[in-house]
Amino acid sequence: MLRLLEAVRYYKAIDPKLATRLVDEFDAALRRISLFPHGCKPISPKLRQCSLKVFPYVVIYAVAGNEIIIVALANTHRKPGYWKDRLA
């Protein structure tokens, strides 16, 4: 995930502990999604979002049968829906 790597680099430049915490929060979000795939906020008929607790990011994903497809790690401070071109 390119966006995750960019975010990690950004926070690492500020404080390496922030970068580690971001990765930990992202991993926790993925665990929540895998345990409760339909438990996060729906944002369209096919997509849901799982918010990170401290950082301004959401994991956008789809549930397709037994699979979970991560569409984006979206920064909530950017223009809404900037990641939608990835759906094509």
Summary of the structure (lengths in Angstrom):
residues: 88
radius of gyration: 13.0
end to end distance: 17.1
largest distance: 40.0
contacts: 217
relative contact order: 0.16
helix: 42%
strand: 27%
